[in-house]
Amino acid sequence: MPIDLQIVSPARLVLSRSVDMVVMPGYEGDLAAQENHAPMIVLLRGGVIALYDAANVVGRFFVAGGFAEITKDRCTILADDAVPVEELNGETARRNLQAAEAAWTEVDKADIHARDVVLDRLQSVREAVRVSGAA
């Protein structure tokens, strides 16, 4: 039985469909959601969400972090940003990486919150560069 999936960004509803499984980049490791999954809310890191029908990947989206709420029959992903992997722009990803690296060199490392925000962004754009093939 499928699970209802919604991927939502601040700007729009990115996707709404049923799939057999969703594999997402959890902050503490990749996580798969299927029908009858235990209810939970997880923090997402920047990375790729893979959508499965049976054993076939039927869609891949890059998310720049966010949250996922999983229930027994639904998965709602609230993404900071979400884009189909095939629409990632390598040049934009490289520019974003340069900006994130500059922010990392400038951040006050003693300010733990600011440091963590900049580090999360840096890791997310590094993954975008890798996934876009621009590395």
DRENTORKOL-3810 file (N, C-alpha, C; in nm, 4 decimals):
REM DRENTORKOL-3810
@n.u->0.0842; n.v->-0.1188; n.w->0.0000; ca.u->0.0000; ca.v->0.0000; ca.w->0.0000; c.u->0.0880; c.v->0.1242; c.w->0.0000
@n.u->0.0465; n.v->0.2245; n.w->-0.0713; ca.u->0.1271; ca.v->0.3470; ca.w->-0.0793; c.u->0.1098; c.v->0.4379; c.w->0.0416
@n.u->0.1999; n.v->0.5328; n.w->0.0483; ca.u->0.1966; ca.v->0.6380; ca.w->0.1493; c.u->0.1760; c.v->0.7698; c.w->0.0748
@n.u->0.0923; n.v->0.8572; n.w->0.1297; ca.u->0.0694; ca.v->0.9877; ca.w->0.0676; c.u->0.1853; c.v->1.0795; c.w->0.1029
@n.u->0.2460; n.v->1.1402; n.w->0.0025; ca.u->0.3606; ca.v->1.2267; ca.w->0.0206; c.u->0.3289; c.v->1.3679; c.w->-0.0249
@n.u->0.3688; n.v->1.4625; n.w->0.0558; ca.u->0.3647; ca.v->1.6031; ca.w->0.0158; c.u->0.5007; c.v->1.6628; c.w->0.0457
@n.u->0.5547; n.v->1.7351; n.w->-0.0534; ca.u->0.6765; ca.v->1.8129; ca.w->-0.0338; c.u->0.6361; c.v->1.9583; c.w->-0.0487
@n.u->0.6611; n.v->2.0364; n.w->0.0561; ca.u->0.6183; ca.v->2.1756; ca.w->0.0606; c.u->0.7398; c.v->2.2638; c.w->0.0880
@n.u->0.7551; n.v->2.3707; n.w->0.0100; ca.u->0.8579; ca.v->2.4710; ca.w->0.0378; c.u->0.7860; c.v->2.5966; c.w->0.0848
@n.u->0.8580; n.v->2.6954; n.w->0.1353; ca.u->0.7900; ca.v->2.8178; ca.w->0.1778; c.u->0.7118; c.v->2.8849; c.w->0.0643
@n.u->0.7549; n.v->2.8647; n.w->-0.0581; ca.u->0.6919; ca.v->2.9324; ca.w->-0.1711; c.u->0.5728; c.v->2.8578; c.w->-0.2305
@n.u->0.5738; n.v->2.7205; n.w->-0.2169; ca.u->0.4696; ca.v->2.6474; ca.w->-0.2897; c.u->0.4628; c.v->2.5011; c.w->-0.2481
@n.u->0.3558; n.v->2.4362; n.w->-0.2926; ca.u->0.3452; ca.v->2.2916; ca.w->-0.2837; c.u->0.4265; c.v->2.2356; c.w->-0.4001
@n.u->0.5333; n.v->2.1645; n.w->-0.3707; ca.u->0.6236; ca.v->2.1137; ca.w->-0.4737; c.u->0.5700; c.v->1.9852; c.w->-0.5348
@n.u->0.5147; n.v->1.8972; n.w->-0.4499; ca.u->0.4700; ca.v->1.7665; ca.w->-0.4978; c.u->0.3655; c.v->1.7109; c.w->-0.4034
@n.u->0.2664; n.v->1.6446; n.w->-0.4594; ca.u->0.1675; ca.v->1.5720; ca.w->-0.3808; c.u->0.1311; c.v->1.4475; c.w->-0.4608
@n.u->0.1681; n.v->1.3299; n.w->-0.4079; ca.u->0.1391; ca.v->1.2047; ca.w->-0.4770; c.u->0.1563; c.v->1.0883; c.w->-0.3806
@n.u->0.1101; n.v->0.9727; n.w->-0.4216; ca.u->0.1288; ca.v->0.8508; ca.w->-0.3435; c.u->0.2495; c.v->0.7754; c.w->-0.3971
@n.u->0.3285; n.v->0.7209; n.w->-0.3053; ca.u->0.4455; ca.v->0.6404; ca.w->-0.3411; c.u->0.4530; c.v->0.5215; c.w->-0.2451
@n.u->0.5300; n.v->0.4222; n.w->-0.2840; ca.u->0.5465; ca.v->0.3071; ca.w->-0.1960; c.u->0.6450; c.v->0.3352; c.w->-0.0833
@n.u->0.7469; n.v->0.4185; n.w->-0.1120; ca.u->0.8473; ca.v->0.4502; ca.w->-0.0104; c.u->0.9117; c.v->0.5835; c.w->-0.0437
@n.u->0.9495; n.v->0.6565; n.w->0.0620; ca.u->1.0234; ca.v->0.7817; ca.w->0.0502; c.u->1.1516; c.v->0.7650; c.w->0.1305
@n.u->1.2664; n.v->0.7898; n.w->0.0681; ca.u->1.3936; ca.v->0.7872; ca.w->0.1398; c.u->1.4420; c.v->0.9307; c.w->0.1469
@n.u->1.4689; n.v->0.9781; n.w->0.2686; ca.u->1.5029; ca.v->1.1191; ca.w->0.2871; c.u->1.6298; c.v->1.1343; c.w->0.3694
@n.u->1.6977; n.v->1.2494; n.w->0.3544; ca.u->1.8227; ca.v->1.2733; ca.w->0.4272; c.u->1.7962; c.v->1.3257; c.w->0.5681
@n.u->1.7769; n.v->1.2358; n.w->0.6623; ca.u->1.7586; ca.v->1.2764; ca.w->0.8005; c.u->1.8860; c.v->1.3386; c.w->0.8546
@n.u->1.8717; n.v->1.4269; n.w->0.9499; ca.u->1.9879; ca.v->1.4958; ca.w->1.0062; c.u->2.0877; c.v->1.3979; c.w->1.0666
@n.u->2.0374; n.v->1.2871; n.w->1.1185; ca.u->2.1243; ca.v->1.1876; ca.w->1.1810; c.u->2.1437; c.v->1.0647; c.w->1.0941
@n.u->2.1038; n.v->1.0708; n.w->0.9680; ca.u->2.1195; ca.v->0.9592; ca.w->0.8749; c.u->1.9972; c.v->0.9454; c.w->0.7876
@n.u->2.0125; n.v->0.8753; n.w->0.6759; ca.u->1.9008; ca.v->0.8576; ca.w->0.5841; c.u->1.7897; c.v->0.7769; c.w->0.6500
@n.u->1.6673; n.v->0.8049; n.w->0.6076; ca.u->1.5491; ca.v->0.7470; ca.w->0.6698; c.u->1.4484; c.v->0.7125; c.w->0.5614
@n.u->1.3882; n.v->0.5950; n.w->0.5705; ca.u->1.2846; ca.v->0.5537; ca.w->0.4758; c.u->1.1492; c.v->0.5550; c.w->0.5460
@n.u->1.0488; n.v->0.6043; n.w->0.4750; ca.u->0.9121; ca.v->0.6042; ca.w->0.5269; c.u->0.8245; c.v->0.5235; c.w->0.4324
@n.u->0.7496; n.v->0.4290; n.w->0.4909; ca.u->0.6551; ca.v->0.3466; ca.w->0.4186; c.u->0.5254; c.v->0.3407; c.w->0.4977
@n.u->0.4252; n.v->0.2771; n.w->0.4391; ca.u->0.2984; ca.v->0.2603; ca.w->0.5083; c.u->0.3212; c.v->0.1944; c.w->0.6440
@n.u->0.2460; n.v->0.2386; n.w->0.7422; ca.u->0.2516; ca.v->0.1884; ca.w->0.8801; c.u->0.3795; c.v->0.2245; c.w->0.9539
@n.u->0.4473; n.v->0.3290; n.w->0.9092; ca.u->0.5670; ca.v->0.3776; ca.w->0.9786; c.u->0.5250; c.v->0.4340; c.w->1.1139
@n.u->0.6105; n.v->0.4215; n.w->1.2111; ca.u->0.5837; ca.v->0.4815; ca.w->1.3417; c.u->0.5774; c.v->0.6328; c.w->1.3266
@n.u->0.4830; n.v->0.6982; n.w->1.3915; ca.u->0.4739; ca.v->0.8446; ca.w->1.3812; c.u->0.5985; c.v->0.9118; c.w->1.4381
@n.u->0.6483; n.v->1.0099; n.w->1.3648; ca.u->0.7641; ca.v->1.0859; ca.w->1.4120; c.u->0.7808; c.v->1.2130; c.w->1.3317
@n.u->0.8562; n.v->1.3033; n.w->1.3895; ca.u->0.8981; ca.v->1.4252; ca.w->1.3209; c.u->1.0500; c.v->1.4238; c.w->1.3216
@n.u->1.1105; n.v->1.4435; n.w->1.2035; ca.u->1.2563; ca.v->1.4385; ca.w->1.1927; c.u->1.3089; c.v->1.5652; c.w->1.1267
@n.u->1.4279; n.v->1.6029; n.w->1.1668; ca.u->1.5000; ca.v->1.7145; ca.w->1.1073; c.u->1.5744; c.v->1.6621; c.w->0.9852
@n.u->1.5673; n.v->1.7370; n.w->0.8746; ca.u->1.6350; ca.v->1.6979; ca.w->0.7512; c.u->1.7578; c.v->1.7841; c.w->0.7277
@n.u->1.8601; n.v->1.7221; n.w->0.6716; ca.u->1.9778; ca.v->1.7954; ca.w->0.6268; c.u->1.9639; c.v->1.8143; c.w->0.4759
@n.u->2.0500; n.v->1.8947; n.w->0.4178; ca.u->2.0493; ca.v->1.9096; ca.w->0.2733; c.u->2.0840; c.v->1.7778; c.w->0.2072
@n.u->2.0081; n.v->1.7404; n.w->0.1063; ca.u->2.0329; ca.v->1.6148; ca.w->0.0366; c.u->1.9183; c.v->1.5781; c.w->-0.0542
@n.u->1.9182; n.v->1.4538; n.w->-0.0980; ca.u->1.8221; ca.v->1.4070; ca.w->-0.1978; c.u->1.7140; c.v->1.3221; c.w->-0.1338
@n.u->1.5900; n.v->1.3500; n.w->-0.1727; ca.u->1.4750; ca.v->1.2677; ca.w->-0.1380; c.u->1.4478; c.v->1.1796; c.w->-0.2592
@n.u->1.4414; n.v->1.0489; n.w->-0.2367; ca.u->1.4127; ca.v->0.9548; ca.w->-0.3457; c.u->1.2735; c.v->0.8970; c.w->-0.3249
@n.u->1.1947; n.v->0.8950; n.w->-0.4318; ca.u->1.0588; ca.v->0.8423; ca.w->-0.4294; c.u->1.0584; c.v->0.7073; c.w->-0.4991
@n.u->0.9953; n.v->0.6081; n.w->-0.4378; ca.u->0.9943; ca.v->0.4727; ca.w->-0.4922; c.u->0.8527; c.v->0.4252; c.w->-0.5178
@n.u->0.8329; n.v->0.3592; n.w->-0.6317; ca.u->0.7181; ca.v->0.2738; ca.w->-0.6588; c.u->0.7784; c.v->0.1359; c.w->-0.6767
@n.u->0.7394; n.v->0.0437; n.w->-0.5908; ca.u->0.8036; ca.v->-0.0879; ca.w->-0.5820; c.u->0.9525; c.v->-0.0655; c.w->-0.5598
@n.u->1.0376; n.v->-0.1254; n.w->-0.6421; ca.u->1.1829; ca.v->-0.1094; ca.w->-0.6244; c.u->1.2400; c.v->-0.0034; c.w->-0.7172
@n.u->1.1542; n.v->0.0714; n.w->-0.7857; ca.u->1.1986; ca.v->0.1688; ca.w->-0.8847; c.u->1.1951; c.v->0.3106; c.w->-0.8309
@n.u->1.3053; n.v->0.3838; n.w->-0.8492; ca.u->1.3077; ca.v->0.5264; ca.w->-0.8143; c.u->1.2286; c.v->0.5995; c.w->-0.9224
@n.u->1.1246; n.v->0.6718; n.w->-0.8801; ca.u->1.0381; ca.v->0.7414; ca.w->-0.9756; c.u->1.0503; c.v->0.8932; c.w->-0.9652
@n.u->1.1342; n.v->0.9404; n.w->-0.8758; ca.u->1.1552; ca.v->1.0844; ca.w->-0.8626; c.u->1.2632; c.v->1.1121; c.w->-0.7604
@n.u->1.3377; n.v->1.2204; n.w->-0.7853; ca.u->1.4427; ca.v->1.2618; ca.w->-0.6921; c.u->1.4353; c.v->1.4133; c.w->-0.6792
@n.u->1.4339; n.v->1.4607; n.w->-0.5540; ca.u->1.4275; ca.v->1.6033; ca.w->-0.5244; c.u->1.5424; c.v->1.6391; c.w->-0.4314
@n.u->1.6065; n.v->1.7519; n.w->-0.4592; ca.u->1.7075; ca.v->1.8033; ca.w->-0.3669; c.u->1.6370; c.v->1.8967; c.w->-0.2695
@n.u->1.6605; n.v->1.8756; n.w->-0.1388; ca.u->1.6083; ca.v->1.9656; ca.w->-0.0366; c.u->1.7258; c.v->2.0274; c.w->0.0375
@n.u->1.7097; n.v->2.1516; n.w->0.0752; ca.u->1.8158; ca.v->2.2238; ca.w->0.1460; c.u->1.7866; c.v->2.2250; c.w->0.2954
@n.u->1.7448; n.v->2.1099; n.w->0.3487; ca.u->1.7105; ca.v->2.1002; ca.w->0.4894; c.u->1.5618; c.v->2.1179; c.w->0.5110
@n.u->1.5196; n.v->2.1017; n.w->0.6356; ca.u->1.3790; ca.v->2.1167; ca.w->0.6707; c.u->1.3371; c.v->2.0134; c.w->0.7735
@n.u->1.2094; n.v->1.9759; n.w->0.7686; ca.u->1.1518; ca.v->1.8782; ca.w->0.8609; c.u->1.0640; c.v->1.7817; c.w->0.7836
@n.u->1.0436; n.v->1.6635; n.w->0.8395; ca.u->0.9472; ca.v->1.5684; ca.w->0.7842; c.u->0.8599; c.v->1.5175; c.w->0.8977
@n.u->0.7302; n.v->1.5152; n.w->0.8727; ca.u->0.6357; ca.v->1.4540; ca.w->0.9661; c.u->0.5876; c.v->1.3247; c.w->0.9010
@n.u->0.6065; n.v->1.2150; n.w->0.9714; ca.u->0.5695; ca.v->1.0845; ca.w->0.9187; c.u->0.4606; c.v->1.0260; c.w->1.0076
@n.u->0.3548; n.v->0.9751; n.w->0.9446; ca.u->0.2505; ca.v->0.9012; ca.w->1.0154; c.u->0.2359; c.v->0.7664; c.w->0.9452
@n.u->0.1403; n.v->0.6858; n.w->0.9883; ca.u->0.1266; ca.v->0.5519; ca.w->0.9303; c.u->0.0853; c.v->0.5541; c.w->0.7830
@n.u->0.0241; n.v->0.6631; n.w->0.7369; ca.u->-0.0206; ca.v->0.6660; ca.w->0.5973; c.u->0.0178; c.v->0.7946; c.w->0.5231
@n.u->0.1052; n.v->0.8780; n.w->0.5840; ca.u->0.1383; ca.v->1.0069; ca.w->0.5228; c.u->0.2795; c.v->1.0484; c.w->0.5604
@n.u->0.3434; n.v->1.1211; n.w->0.4681; ca.u->0.4725; ca.v->1.1837; ca.w->0.4943; c.u->0.4658; c.v->1.3251; c.w->0.4371
@n.u->0.4819; n.v->1.4222; n.w->0.5238; ca.u->0.4822; ca.v->1.5621; ca.w->0.4819; c.u->0.6214; c.v->1.6178; c.w->0.5056
@n.u->0.6828; n.v->1.6652; n.w->0.3982; ca.u->0.8168; ca.v->1.7222; ca.w->0.4063; c.u->0.8047; c.v->1.8728; c.w->0.3927
@n.u->0.8483; n.v->1.9442; n.w->0.4950; ca.u->0.8500; ca.v->2.0895; ca.w->0.4951; c.u->0.9949; c.v->2.1295; c.w->0.4701
@n.u->1.0251; n.v->2.1605; n.w->0.3446; ca.u->1.1628; ca.v->2.1837; ca.w->0.3023; c.u->1.1953; c.v->2.3319; c.w->0.2994
@n.u->1.3192; n.v->2.3647; n.w->0.3385; ca.u->1.3654; ca.v->2.5028; ca.w->0.3254; c.u->1.3613; c.v->2.5445; c.w->0.1790
@n.u->1.3947; n.v->2.4522; n.w->0.0909; ca.u->1.3871; ca.v->2.4692; ca.w->-0.0541; c.u->1.3831; c.v->2.3297; c.w->-0.1126
@n.u->1.3143; n.v->2.3103; n.w->-0.2226; ca.u->1.3055; ca.v->2.1791; ca.w->-0.2864; c.u->1.3004; c.v->2.1974; c.w->-0.4369
@n.u->1.3795; n.v->2.1174; n.w->-0.5072; ca.u->1.3855; ca.v->2.1257; ca.w->-0.6529; c.u->1.4125; c.v->1.9859; c.w->-0.7082
@n.u->1.3480; n.v->1.9494; n.w->-0.8195; ca.u->1.3827; ca.v->1.8212; ca.w->-0.8814; c.u->1.5324; c.v->1.8176; c.w->-0.9127
@n.u->1.5958; n.v->1.7047; n.w->-0.8884; ca.u->1.7407; ca.v->1.6932; ca.w->-0.9071; c.u->1.7813; c.v->1.7347; c.w->-1.0477
@n.u->1.7028; n.v->1.6969; n.w->-1.1475; ca.u->1.7395; ca.v->1.7295; ca.w->-1.2862; c.u->1.7349; c.v->1.8800; c.w->-1.3148
@n.u->1.6739; n.v->1.9574; n.w->-1.2258; ca.u->1.6688; ca.v->2.1031; ca.w->-1.2438; c.u->1.7771; c.v->2.1773; c.w->-1.1659
@n.u->1.8606; n.v->2.1047; n.w->-1.0912; ca.u->1.9701; ca.v->2.1710; ca.w->-1.0197; c.u->2.0650; c.v->2.2342; c.w->-1.1204
@n.u->2.1076; n.v->2.3544; n.w->-1.0906; ca.u->2.2001; ca.v->2.4276; ca.w->-1.1775; c.u->2.3383; c.v->2.4241; c.w->-1.1140
@n.u->2.4326; n.v->2.3591; n.w->-1.1819; ca.u->2.5674; ca.v->2.3443; ca.w->-1.1290; c.u->2.6376; c.v->2.4761; c.w->-1.1053
@n.u->2.6215; n.v->2.5706; n.w->-1.1966; ca.u->2.6876; ca.v->2.7011; ca.w->-1.1818; c.u->2.6325; c.v->2.7751; c.w->-1.0595
@n.u->2.5019; n.v->2.7733; n.w->-1.0426; ca.u->2.4417; ca.v->2.8361; ca.w->-0.9246; c.u->2.4894; c.v->2.7668; c.w->-0.7977
@n.u->2.4966; n.v->2.6351; n.w->-0.8015; ca.u->2.5435; ca.v->2.5601; ca.w->-0.6842; c.u->2.6873; c.v->2.5983; c.w->-0.6492
@n.u->2.7736; n.v->2.6142; n.w->-0.7492; ca.u->2.9130; ca.v->2.6540; ca.w->-0.7228; c.u->2.9198; c.v->2.7950; c.w->-0.6641
@n.u->2.8379; n.v->2.8874; n.w->-0.7154; ca.u->2.8348; ca.v->3.0240; ca.w->-0.6591; c.u->2.7856; c.v->3.0211; c.w->-0.5151
@n.u->2.6831; n.v->2.9410; n.w->-0.4885; ca.u->2.6322; ca.v->2.9288; ca.w->-0.3520; c.u->2.7379; c.v->2.8697; c.w->-0.2594
@n.u->2.8176; n.v->2.7771; n.w->-0.3117; ca.u->2.9246; ca.v->2.7184; ca.w->-0.2313; c.u->3.0310; c.v->2.8231; c.w->-0.1982
@n.u->3.0669; n.v->2.9057; n.w->-0.2931; ca.u->3.1643; ca.v->3.0123; ca.w->-0.2661; c.u->3.1132; c.v->3.1059; c.w->-0.1569
@n.u->2.9857; n.v->3.1427; n.w->-0.1657; ca.u->2.9270; ca.v->3.2317; ca.w->-0.0645; c.u->2.9237; c.v->3.1641; c.w->0.0724
@n.u->2.8900; n.v->3.0355; n.w->0.0757; ca.u->2.8844; ca.v->2.9631; ca.w->0.2030; c.u->3.0237; c.v->2.9474; c.w->0.2629
@n.u->3.1240; n.v->2.9237; n.w->0.1791; ca.u->3.2617; ca.v->2.9134; ca.w->0.2291; c.u->3.3093; c.v->3.0469; c.w->0.2847
@n.u->3.2725; n.v->3.1568; n.w->0.2186; ca.u->3.3090; ca.v->3.2894; ca.w->0.2686; c.u->3.2409; c.v->3.3159; c.w->0.4027
@n.u->3.1133; n.v->3.2785; n.w->0.4143; ca.u->3.0412; ca.v->3.2975; ca.w->0.5406; c.u->3.1052; c.v->3.2144; c.w->0.6516
@n.u->3.1533; n.v->3.0950; n.w->0.6187; ca.u->3.2176; ca.v->3.0099; ca.w->0.7177; c.u->3.3457; c.v->3.0732; c.w->0.7690
@n.u->3.4238; n.v->3.1332; n.w->0.6814; ca.u->3.5491; ca.v->3.1948; ca.w->0.7267; c.u->3.5228; c.v->3.3179; c.w->0.8125
@n.u->3.4074; n.v->3.3823; n.w->0.7916; ca.u->3.3767; ca.v->3.5059; ca.w->0.8629; c.u->3.2972; c.v->3.4866; c.w->0.9914
@n.u->3.2315; n.v->3.3729; n.w->1.0075; ca.u->3.1442; ca.v->3.3548; ca.w->1.1232; c.u->3.2273; c.v->3.3486; c.w->1.2521
@n.u->3.1712; n.v->3.4028; n.w->1.3575; ca.u->3.2337; ca.v->3.3963; ca.w->1.4898; c.u->3.2158; c.v->3.2540; c.w->1.5416
@n.u->3.3235; n.v->3.1755; n.w->1.5425; ca.u->3.3158; ca.v->3.0348; ca.w->1.5815; c.u->3.2766; c.v->3.0181; c.w->1.7284
@n.u->3.2899; n.v->3.1230; n.w->1.8086; ca.u->3.2483; ca.v->3.1168; ca.w->1.9486; c.u->3.0970; c.v->3.1290; c.w->1.9628
@n.u->3.0297; n.v->3.1817; n.w->1.8603; ca.u->2.8841; ca.v->3.1935; ca.w->1.8598; c.u->2.8290; c.v->3.0621; c.w->1.8043
@n.u->2.7952; n.v->2.9695; n.w->1.8936; ca.u->2.7591; ca.v->2.8341; ca.w->1.8529; c.u->2.6391; c.v->2.8324; c.w->1.7599
@n.u->2.5373; n.v->2.9101; n.w->1.7878; ca.u->2.4188; ca.v->2.9121; ca.w->1.7013; c.u->2.4548; c.v->2.9611; c.w->1.5614
@n.u->2.5241; n.v->3.0738; n.w->1.5523; ca.u->2.5624; ca.v->3.1279; ca.w->1.4212; c.u->2.6515; c.v->3.0295; c.w->1.3467
@n.u->2.7438; n.v->2.9689; n.w->1.4185; ca.u->2.8340; ca.v->2.8710; ca.w->1.3572; c.u->2.7551; c.v->2.7532; c.w->1.3008
@n.u->2.6589; n.v->2.7017; n.w->1.3783; ca.u->2.5800; ca.v->2.5873; ca.w->1.3324; c.u->2.4953; c.v->2.6213; c.w->1.2106
@n.u->2.4360; n.v->2.7402; n.w->1.2069; ca.u->2.3557; ca.v->2.7831; ca.w->1.0915; c.u->2.4421; c.v->2.7879; c.w->0.9658
@n.u->2.5592; n.v->2.8486; n.w->0.9773; ca.u->2.6488; ca.v->2.8605; ca.w->0.8617; c.u->2.7008; c.v->2.7232; c.w->0.8201
@n.u->2.7329; n.v->2.6379; n.w->0.9151; ca.u->2.7830; ca.v->2.5048; ca.w->0.8834; c.u->2.6761; c.v->2.4202; c.w->0.8144
@n.u->2.5512; n.v->2.4272; n.w->0.8610; ca.u->2.4419; ca.v->2.3547; ca.w->0.7949; c.u->2.4272; c.v->2.4006; c.w->0.6503
@n.u->2.4335; n.v->2.5304; n.w->0.6290; ca.u->2.4233; ca.v->2.5846; ca.w->0.4925; c.u->2.5397; c.v->2.5361; c.w->0.4067
@n.u->2.6599; n.v->2.5398; n.w->0.4609; ca.u->2.7779; ca.v->2.4955; ca.w->0.3873; c.u->2.7645; c.v->2.3486; c.w->0.3473
@n.u->2.7221; n.v->2.2641; n.w->0.4385; ca.u->2.7068; ca.v->2.1225; ca.w->0.4070; c.u->2.5977; c.v->2.0998; c.w->0.3031
@n.u->2.4902; n.v->2.1765; n.w->0.3110; ca.u->2.3815; ca.v->2.1639; ca.w->0.2148; c.u->2.4268; c.v->2.2029; c.w->0.0740
@n.u->2.4975; n.v->2.3142; n.w->0.0604; ca.u->2.5390; ca.v->2.3558; ca.w->-0.0742; c.u->2.6496; c.v->2.2653; c.w->-0.1281
@n.u->2.7321; n.v->2.2093; n.w->-0.0409; ca.u->2.8295; ca.v->2.1103; ca.w->-0.0883; c.u->2.7579; c.v->1.9909; c.w->-0.1491
@n.u->2.6511; n.v->1.9469; n.w->-0.0848; ca.u->2.5734; ca.v->1.8347; ca.w->-0.1377; c.u->2.5054; c.v->1.8735; c.w->-0.2687
@n.u->2.4549; n.v->1.9963; n.w->-0.2800; ca.u->2.3943; ca.v->2.0421; ca.w->-0.4053; c.u->2.4955; c.v->2.0410; c.w->-0.5189
@n.u->2.6179; n.v->2.0832; n.w->-0.4908; ca.u->2.7243; ca.v->2.0806; ca.w->-0.5923; c.u->2.7503; c.v->1.9363; c.w->-0.6344
@n.u->2.7611; n.v->1.8477; n.w->-0.5376; ca.u->2.7878; ca.v->1.7066; ca.w->-0.5681; c.u->2.6755; c.v->1.6449; c.w->-0.6525
@n.u->2.5507; n.v->1.6665; n.w->-0.6100; ca.u->2.4363; ca.v->1.6077; ca.w->-0.6789; c.u->2.4188; c.v->1.6666; c.w->-0.8188
@n.u->2.4501; n.v->1.7938; n.w->-0.8357; ca.u->2.4340; ca.v->1.8578; ca.w->-0.9670; c.u->2.5414; c.v->1.8160; c.w->-1.0661
@n.u->2.6450; n.v->1.7494; n.w->-1.0154; ca.u->2.7541; ca.v->1.7090; ca.w->-1.1036; c.u->2.8554; c.v->1.8188; c.w->-1.1273
@n.u->2.8467; n.v->1.9270; n.w->-1.0516; ca.u->2.9358; ca.v->2.0424; ca.w->-1.0704; c.u->3.0637; c.v->2.0301; c.w->-0.9910
@n.u->3.0787; n.v->1.9227; n.w->-0.9151; ca.u->3.1980; ca.v->1.9068; ca.w->-0.8310; c.u->3.3218; c.v->1.8802; c.w->-0.9134
END
